[in-house]
Amino acid sequence: MSEPLPGAEVPSLWRDTTGVEASFPRLAGDARADVAIIGGGYTGLAAAHRLVEKGMAPIVVDANPIGWGASGRNGGVVSAKFRLSFPAIAEAHGMPVARTMHRLCHRAVDEVAALIDDYALTNARFTRCGNLRCAHTERALSTIVDEAEWMRRELGDGSLRCLSADEVAEETGSRAFTGGVLASGVGSLHPLDYVRGLAGGLVRRHGDIVFEGSPATGIRREGDGVRVITPRGEIAARQVIVTTNAYSDLTTVSAPIKSRLVPFRSSIIATDPLPVVLRERLLIHERSYGETRRMMRWFRKVDGRLVFGGRGAFGKRDSEVAFGALRKAMVSLFPELADVGIAYRWSGHVAMTMDGLPHVGRLDDRLCYAVGYNGAGVAMSTLLGRLAADFAMGDAPEVALLDANRLKAVPCYPLREVGVRMVAGWYQFLDALGR
Ligand SMILES: Cc1cc2nc3c(=O)[nH]c(=O)nc-3n(C[C@H](O)[C@H](O)[C@H](O)COP(=O)(O)OP(=O)(O)OC[C@H]3O[C@@H](n4cnc5c(N)ncnc54)[C@H](O)[C@@H]3O)c2cc1C
């Protein structure tokens, strides 16, 4: 099963339920901008929004149709978290850093809400329905309950509530969990309509500043600025922001960033519409749900279908085996779904970093970037796009551990695939042991 080629539409539930048909021109001829943005996902578009808000003139180019990257393919879970827990951050870096990181997470969700409100993106269906983290073992439950109590005590976070196994079973319809922690204030959205809506809104307000089918193939320093080259047109700009994230291998312009990221395939399946009896019994509060396993699986109900995501195939192609494993995992949590058909399956790449954190800032005097969301980037990319724009305008916003200088190169880069398989195998082993 092959990966959708650059330029090709990505078949998904989101594509078939989109309420926003949007297309954008290719860049042609000579253009001038204050900031050229390479990559038209949430990060690039949020950066463009921030720049126009400050009276600057940005131009966004994407190699593919807007929404082709992770921003149009993801699960639409809007979360306020990093891969690292806040107690772990506090232990390693101190309480002031943990407090700043916690503020950044919640600010990221508020940024999504603000953009959706500003551009009236009703099709994006953003709701603060809450996220329920479901524990797969007693040990995992005690870890997340301790973490929630620590966050309430030390960070004053009142958004977390612990649920018993019975409460989780009643709400999810699955008896597979030992309990859970419910986070309010976070939520879900329709990912493709968020990215398309944002791009369309920017163009309606500010003219042709978003171009698709326009890969940046080169960046040349010129005078005190830069020239971004695409096949049919060029942009003369003072600064560039690179927001190509897990798709930093499409051309060589993102090479310095690519070597700091490990792309990892994440896959999603969506069932046929559920029979009424199941629709009324499973995920009754229609939140987003995630597991405590290291190799996390998550699920939602969308338009009466169960949408289930987790690790995808290794290597360059999707595989029947990986989608089959995802289905098996879904049925192990919801045995009633054994006879329900799968209507959609698709995948995309997430960008992992060595420290498990995204990073934003400056690469040199003319180039800024924001990348590395480690699979939890819907909200964070919206915030870091904004902050990347601030860096490009010469500001230095407080980003604590997300500082670009902390983004380290991946050691033995050519062996990264082998490394990914080994780490995934180790995590699966620990998950199987319940550790
Ligand atoms: C299957 C899947 C499920 C996910 N689920 C969730 C979830 O539920 N919740 C969550 O928080 N996060 C999730 N994520 C992660 C989230 O989608 C990403 O972190 C986020 O979308 C990153 O946005 P971005 O704008 O940085 O990158 P992208 O949206 O990937 O955009 C990068 C863009 O750069 C373009 N590009 C690359 N090279 C060039 C070039 N040379 N010139 C021009 N353009 C170029 C690409 O075409 C692409 O459109 C998921 C990701 C995947 C793949």
The ligand as an ORCA input file, in Angstrom:
! r2SCAN-3c Opt
* xyz 0 1
  C      -1.989     10.214     11.546
  C      -1.693     11.362     12.483
  C      -2.505     11.555     13.613
  C      -2.249     12.625     14.458
  N      -3.133     12.872     15.471
  C      -2.955     13.957     16.250
  C      -3.942     14.301     17.215
  O      -5.013     13.682     17.299
  N      -3.697     15.353     18.027
  C      -2.548     16.100     17.920
  O      -2.372     17.036     18.701
  N      -1.629     15.842     16.962
  C      -1.816     14.809     16.117
  N      -0.928     14.570     15.111
  C       0.207     15.501     14.941
  C      -0.231     16.803     14.239
  O      -1.049     16.498     13.138
  C       1.018     17.581     13.765
  O       1.862     17.791     14.863
  C       0.681     18.929     13.154
  O      -0.318     18.830     12.176
  C       1.954     19.540     12.554
  O       1.586     20.646     11.763
  P       2.690     21.316     10.838
  O       2.047     22.489     10.201
  O       3.906     21.590     11.631
  O       3.092     20.206      9.775
  P       2.289     19.634      8.504
  O       0.832     19.803      8.660
  O       2.793     18.262      8.250
  O       2.722     20.602      7.337
  C       4.004     20.570      6.761
  C       3.810     20.981      5.318
  O       5.092     21.286      4.765
  C       4.967     21.051      3.393
  N       6.317     21.024      2.813
  C       7.322     20.150      3.038
  N       8.409     20.497      2.334
  C       8.095     21.609      1.646
  C       8.812     22.447      0.742
  N      10.079     22.192      0.409
  N       8.186     23.513      0.215
  C       6.892     23.799      0.538
  N       6.180     23.038      1.396
  C       6.774     21.966      1.948
  C       4.206     19.745      3.290
  O       3.581     19.593      2.043
  C       3.211     19.900      4.448
  O       1.928     20.301      4.004
  C      -1.139     13.494     14.229
  C      -0.332     13.305     13.108
  C      -0.612     12.255     12.232
  C       0.257     12.083     11.023
*
